[in-house]
């Protein structure tokens, strides 16, 4: 009797154990069934942003045409001719790199990411510098394309230069617009005359220079041209033309905007900055033109220093020449 009871208890225990095992297996099956789908597998990750259009940079020392350089660097050709060199073109000297239009390459760690070149022209009347800097922007954020990163960098530089935007120029304050309307009256002309004179002095070479030029007459011009002719070295009038460019450009329209501003005809985005410095270091005007083409940001800086502190460099002339270099660079990017 005891043996039969013991067998019965053992059988019941075995049934209970098997039942628990089945239950555990069922629960495990339910758990694993719900965990087959990994988090995020139902929706794929967004593809990385497109790479930039340009993967390399051109040689900036070869990116500007010799004819353009001759216009921007008056006196360089005459000085080289006096030294016995050939200035027919880049690399045209008797030795490699002797031509003043070869330029001096800027030292960089990776010329595929950043490259630059600079030129210099010096005469007894003025010194000019031209620098071209090219930067290829690469984004390390997979959600941001190279072009978008270049746009962010361009906007940052424009903000640092305090370049007014289209929104700033389209909505002038009411009090300023009212003052400009009163400027048509005689009283307004008299009260605003000093401000207009200062603006012209900062951008067009100065009204004082124009008055001085008018008072000097033909005799003063003849003496000035004679002095410039005696001082020039090459005999081709290069230094004389550099001296003449110091005076206000009569071909520039009086209504032409020469203030720092956005440009809409160069690259994808562009702005130009114009700064005049009359400090103790010397009178000089610095033109900075920055434009973006896809994922490349190009910077053109062009300045003129005068030995005669009574004169100021012509803003219209310097801006026009800086824009010619930028337009040439932008056209080269468009062709690639």
LINHUJO-V19522 format. One record per pair of residues at least 24 apart in sequence whose ideal C-beta (glycine too) atoms are under 7 Angstrom apart, sorted by the first residue. I is the first residue (numbers start at 1). J is the second residue. If there is no record, write none. Layout:
[[I & J] [I & J]]
This chain:
[[48 & 142] [49 & 139] [49 & 142] [49 & 143] [49 & 144] [49 & 145] [50 & 145] [51 & 146] [52 & 137] [52 & 138] [52 & 146] [52 & 147] [52 & 294] [52 & 295] [53 & 294] [53 & 295] [54 & 136] [54 & 294] [54 & 295] [54 & 296] [56 & 112] [57 & 111] [57 & 112] [57 & 115] [57 & 134] [57 & 136] [58 & 332] [59 & 115] [60 & 115] [60 & 116] [60 & 117] [60 & 132] [60 & 134] [61 & 102] [61 & 103] [61 & 105] [61 & 117] [63 & 132] [63 & 329] [63 & 332] [64 & 132] [64 & 325] [64 & 328] [65 & 328] [66 & 90] [66 & 101] [68 & 324] [68 & 325] [68 & 328] [69 & 101] [69 & 119] [71 & 321] [72 & 128] [72 & 130] [72 & 302] [72 & 321] [72 & 325] [73 & 100] [73 & 119] [73 & 121] [73 & 128] [73 & 130] [74 & 121] [74 & 238] [74 & 239] [74 & 241] [74 & 242] [75 & 121] [75 & 122] [75 & 123] [75 & 238] [75 & 239] [75 & 242] [76 & 100] [76 & 121] [77 & 234] [77 & 238] [78 & 232] [78 & 233] [78 & 234] [78 & 236] [78 & 238] [78 & 239] [79 & 233] [79 & 234] [81 & 234] [82 & 233] [82 & 234] [112 & 136] [123 & 239] [123 & 242] [124 & 231] [124 & 307] [125 & 228] [125 & 239] [125 & 242] [125 & 243] [125 & 307] [126 & 242] [126 & 246] [126 & 304] [126 & 305] [126 & 306] [126 & 307] [127 & 305] [128 & 303] [128 & 304] [129 & 303] [130 & 302] [131 & 301] [132 & 300] [132 & 325] [132 & 329] [133 & 299] [134 & 296] [134 & 298] [135 & 296] [135 & 297] [136 & 295] [136 & 296] [137 & 295] [137 & 297] [146 & 295] [147 & 294] [147 & 295] [150 & 292] [150 & 295] [150 & 297] [151 & 292] [153 & 297] [154 & 269] [154 & 290] [154 & 292] [154 & 297] [157 & 290] [158 & 271] [161 & 260] [161 & 273] [163 & 260] [163 & 261] [163 & 262] [163 & 271] [163 & 273] [164 & 261] [165 & 262] [166 & 262] [201 & 312] [202 & 276] [203 & 258] [203 & 259] [203 & 274] [203 & 315] [204 & 248] [204 & 252] [204 & 258] [204 & 315] [204 & 316] [205 & 247] [205 & 248] [205 & 312] [205 & 314] [205 & 315] [206 & 312] [209 & 247] [209 & 248] [209 & 311] [209 & 312] [210 & 248] [213 & 247] [245 & 314] [245 & 317] [246 & 306] [246 & 311] [246 & 313] [246 & 314] [247 & 314] [248 & 314] [249 & 314] [249 & 316] [249 & 317] [252 & 316] [256 & 316] [258 & 315] [258 & 316] [258 & 319] [266 & 291] [266 & 326] [266 & 327] [266 & 330] [267 & 291] [267 & 292] [267 & 293] [267 & 330] [268 & 292] [268 & 293] [268 & 294] [270 & 326] [272 & 319] [274 & 315] [274 & 319] [276 & 312] [283 & 309] [283 & 312] [284 & 313] [285 & 312] [285 & 313] [285 & 315] [285 & 318] [287 & 318] [287 & 319] [287 & 322] [289 & 322] [289 & 323] [289 & 326] [291 & 326] [291 & 330] [293 & 330] [293 & 333] [296 & 333] [298 & 326] [298 & 329] [300 & 325] [300 & 326]]
